[in-house]
Amino acid sequence: MQVQGIPQQRALGAAVRELRARRGWSQEHLADRAGLHRNYVGSMERGELNPTWRTLLRFAAGLHVPMTELFAVYERQLADAGA
């Protein structure tokens, strides 16, 4: 199965997944904390979605991280992917 989305979307999804995994949370737990559907979290982590600014704010709030940390992890994931 091929991963969907452009490299930037995949890197953003990987950043969300990394921050969630650091906390030992399930996708469902993050979805509850962020006020999102668990399927949305999974699609986001797979890089299938291009989230709005409001959704990014929800992810950051749900993860209890500032947007700058989410973006820093995103930038590292993007660099690691060679994009």
Buried (B, 14 or more C-beta within 10 A) or exposed (E): EEEEBEBBBBBBBBBBBBBBEEEEBEBEBBBBBBEBEBEBBBBBBBBBBEBEEEBBBBBBBBBEBEEEBBBEBBEBBBEEEEE
